Amino acid sequence: MKIICPSCSRTIPAVDVALDKGWAKCTSCNEVFPLADLLDGYPPGEQIEVVPERPFDAHAVLKRERDRLTIHVPPHGIGPAAIGLLAFAVFWLGFITFWTLGALGVFFGRGNFDWGNMAFAAFSIPFWIIGIGTLGGVLWIARGKKNVLIDPSILVAETRCLAWHWTRQIGRDKVQCARVCESVTRNENSTTTNQAVELVYSGGAYRLPCVNSAEQAWLVAAINEFLRAVPYDPARTSGAGWGAGDVGRNETFR
């Protein structure tokens, strides 16, 4: 049976149809639709997703209320990974500072800042960007956090690091499901698999980092079970007057 997108009238490939979750996504127009609107007689029966217990080593904290789900991914803090990255960043920036000052003619009694020196020193700009970006990575590991709130009417996603924060609100009618997401980072000596959970919505996705596959499975099952049990209802909201930053300040998440 072909499933036709009601927005652009193109056929939705089977790979973009999630029968177990009840959603279909048209990659042509990037819209997401419930299968109940596209297939007569769907769903075929009640679908129950078993939610595993929270893994003992999970980093994320999840709080489920009757019609409200909040997820908090706290900072990792200063650990071995952050310390190693910080040491590299300090060494890197120290060397680039020495090289840049030498290129500008500061050392050896030369204090003449001519255009030739400035042009030569400009070659260090990409290396400054790498060093500053590495320091930013250390700051994110130490203080960066993510918060999500889902209720019958809306999904609110927040990324916060010290005074900087980014917030996005998505209507629940646009939210499709949660799914496992993995990416691989390769260098000369090792290969690292970065594990995460994606909250997929029409036009994009919001990613929550995970420490392992057990945490991935737990978050995916818990989020999808909530989305199934608490359907979209624009008239219902559990977050009246709620601010996204309140998730991270909830006593449960401290």
Secondary structure as UniProt FT lines:
FT   TURN            6..8
FT   HELIX           14..16
FT   STRAND          17..18
FT   TURN            19..22
FT   STRAND          23..26
FT   TURN            27..30
FT   STRAND          31..34
FT   HELIX           35..37
FT   TURN            40..41
FT   TURN            56..57
FT   STRAND          61..64
FT   STRAND          69..73
FT   HELIX           80..103
FT   TURN            104..105
FT   TURN            108..109
FT   HELIX           115..121
FT   HELIX           122..124
FT   HELIX           125..143
FT   STRAND          144..150
FT   STRAND          154..161
FT   TURN            162..163
FT   STRAND          164..171
FT   HELIX           172..174
FT   STRAND          175..186
FT   STRAND          191..201
FT   TURN            202..203
FT   STRAND          204..209
FT   HELIX           213..229
FT   TURN            234..235
FT   TURN            240..241
FT   TURN            244..245
FT   HELIX           246..249
FT   HELIX           251..253
//
